[in-house]
Structure formats: C-alpha cells, structure tokens
Amino acid sequence: MLLSVNIIVSLDGVMQGPGAPDEDRSGGFDRGGWLVPYASTHTNEVVESWFRAADAFLFGRTSYGLLGGYWPKVTEPANLIATKLNTLPKYVVSSKLTDDEADWSPTTVLRGDPADEVRRLKELPGTELQVHGSWKLVQTLHQAGLVDVYRLLQYPVVVGTGKRLFPDGSTPSTFATVEESSRVLPGGVVALTLDPRSLGAISAGAYTVEQGRSTTVLD
C-alpha cells in the first residue's frame, strides 16, 4: 500500500488542535479551533477526496484516542469520513495501549519498532494506508523516508505556537507539487499534494554578477 500523510496546517506549519479549543491542549496549547472559521464545502470536498482513497488507517496513540472519541458517534450513513473510519482496518502505534483500550473496531495495536511495523503494513494488499494527524508518528515516518505522498490543506492563519508538521531538526527534504490536485480554494485555503523527491539533502545555489548580468549558479 502507498503511505499517505494527510494534514491540516496553518501558514506557520502548525497542525495541533485545528478542530476545537479542547481538541489537543498538550504542551499548554490554547489556540485550538483555528480552522473552523475557514471551513467550507470546498474544504470538505478535499478532505472527502482524501478519505475516498483510503483502504486502511495508521495512527499514533493520541490521534487514535481523539478521533476514536468522536467519529464512532457519527452514525449518519451518508457521512463518507465516518463510514471509512468506522469500518476500515485501523492500526495504532503504541507500546502501552492495551487491546481492550483499542476498542474502535477493527483496530490492531503495533507494539514493535514503528518503522519496521509500517514497512510490513505497506506490503499488505490495498491501495492506500493513510495517516491523519499523529504528529509524533509523522516525524518518525518522515525521518525513515516511508511517506509516499503528503496531502495538505493550508489555512490562511498564523497560529504562532504548537506542534508543527516539520519542526526544527527535521530531515532536509525536497518535494514535487502534484499540480492536478493542488489549488487555491475559495476563501484562501490552499490544497497541496506533494511527492517526496529527496531525503537528507537539499539543492542550493547562488546569484552572482558576471559581466554586468545577474546570473544563477546551481551546485
């Protein structure tokens, strides 16, 4: 299965607590709910397109608990997101979560090395294994070079603090934008689909003046 990371972020890269003030207050975060004023049918269509491609889900423990406390309550048959989350296989990376606590069926707890476990999952039949939220897990997957595609909805707001998609110390990387699924939505939200291109290094260059002309020099 292809591994996709599907994330809602602010202009400054924050992915913490977008949906409600009390969604995730870890680290003293008190600015939750920042996406709600910008939500629209257009953003909902993009998110539904993400979930439409899912064959299974992969979570960190915190996001599993947050989403598992909400989506099982949504029983409307026409809700695509709820139907996918409540019926498809779910995998949660945790060394402490018990099988009894992982009661959002069907769920499998992964207790081994996260990178090794995910490599095994990617060999299973199916089209796409999706990660939503799961900040700490996303860092692990990025560092290991296991992410096949990033899908982002970037909202026109600077949160100023919180968990960032790529925090300081992240492995340098380059990406290619998938143009057919990247666009600016009405209201200013940007939908981006990014394919990883390099991990561990980025290209660089310089502007110089040669014979009175500004010239670009690449390494």
N, C-alpha and C positions, 0 to 999 in steps of 0.2 A: 504494500500500500504506500502511496505517496503520503508524506507527512506535511501537513499544512498548519501554520500558526495564524490564527485569526484574531486580531486585536483591535480594540478601540483605543485611540490615543489622542492626547491633546497636542497642541503645537509644540510644546516643550517635551513631548515624548512620554508624558505620564499616562499610565494605564490603570491606576488604582482608583477604585470606587466610583466608576463613571455613572452607575445607575441609581444610586440613592445615598443620602448622607451617612447612613449606618452600614453601608454595604461592606466596607473594609476600613476600620479605624486603626489598624495596626500601625505602630510607629507614631501614634498620636495624630494620624491623618484626619483632618476636619473639613475637607473641601469636597466631599463626595456628592454625587448627583450632578456633576458638571456637564454631562452630555444631554440631559433631559430637555433643556430649553431648545436644543437644536435638533431633536429627534423629529422625523417626518416620515411620510410614506416612502420617500426616496431612500432614506437610510434603512428603513425596514426592508425594502426590496433587496438592497445589497446584502444585508445580513441573512435574509432568507435564501439568497442565492448561495451563500457560503454553506448553510446547513443542508441545502438540497444535494450538495456533492458528498455529504458525509456517509461513511459506512461504519465508522466506529469513532469513539472519543477517548482522548487521553487527558488526564487532569493531574495537577498537584493536589495535595490534600486540602488546602484552604479553599481553592476554587471549587473542588468537588463538594465540599460542605456548603458553600454559598449557593451554588446552582442547585444542588440537591435539596436545599431547603425551600426553594421557590418553584422550580418547574414541575415537580410531581403534583403540585396543587392546580396546575393549569390543565384542565381536562377537556377543553374545547377541541373537538375532533379536527376542526379546520386549522388549528394552530400548528403550522409546519414545524416550528422550532421545538415546541413541547413534544410533538409526536416523535421527532427524531431523537431528542434527548431521553425521552422516557422509554423508548423501545429498543434502540440500538445498543450494542455492547459498549461498555464503559470500562476504562482502565484507569486506576488511580495509583500514582507513585507515592508510597508511604511505608516507612519501616515500623510505624506504630499503630496505624489504623487496623482494627480487627475486622474479621469477616462479618461479624454481627453489626458493627458500626457501618459497614459498607452496604447498606440496605436499599440503595437506589438501584433496583434490579433492571437489567443484568449488569453486575459490576464484578471485576476481578482486581484484587489488590496486588500490585507489583512491589515486591519487597527486596529484590536484588538490585544490582547496580543499575541506575536509571538508563544509562546509555546502552548497556547490554540488553536490557529489557526492551527498549524501544527498537533496537536493531532487529530483535526477534519478532516484534509485532509487525514491523514493516515487511517481513517476509510472508505474512499471512495473506490469504486471498482477500481481494477487495480493491476498491479504487482509492479511497482516501481515509486516512486516520487524522482526525482534527484535534487541535489544541485550542481552547478558548480560555482567555485569562491565564492563570497559572504562572505567575510572574517568575518565581524561582525556577520552576521546571523549564520555562522558555530559555533562561540563561544557560542552563545545563545543555539543552538541545542545541543552542547556538554554538556554544564552545566546542561541542563534539561534531559540529558540521552535519547534523542529522536533519535539518529543516530543508524541505524541498521547495516550499513556496511560503511567502508571507503575504497575508491579505490584511490591509489596514483601512480603517476609517479614521481619518484625522480631522478632529473638530477644531473650529476656529476660536480656541480659548487657551490661554496660558494659565495653568493651574498653579505653578510656582513651587510645588513640593510634591513628594510622593514617589512611588515606585515607577521608574522609567523603563521603557522597553529595552533600551540599550544604555545601561548605566555606565559611569566611569569604570574603566577597566575591562570593558567588553572587547572581545577579539576583533581586531580590524577586519572589515569585510567590504566587498563591493556587490552591487545588485544591478540587475537589468529590469527596467519597468516593462510590464506586460501592457502594452498600450490599449488593446481591445477591451480590457476590464479595468482600466484606470481612467478616472474622470472627476471633474468638479461637479458636485451635485447642487441643485438649487438650495440656497441658504449658506453655501460656502464650505460644506463638508467635502473633503477630498477622499475619494476611494482609490486606493493604490494596491496593485498586485505586483509583488517583487520576486524575481527569481534570483537566488544567490548565485554569484559568479566566482568570487574568490574568498578564501578564508585565511586569515593570518597575515595578510599584507594588503596595502592599497597602493595604487599608482600615484605618482607625483610628477610635478613639472615646475616650470618657472616661466615668467615673462621676462624677456631681455630685449635690449635695443641693439639692432645690427644695421649699420649703415643708415641710421636715422629712422628705421622702421621697427615698430613693436612686433616681436616675434615670440611665438610659443615654442618652448623646448620641453619635450617629454622625456622622462627617464627611460 
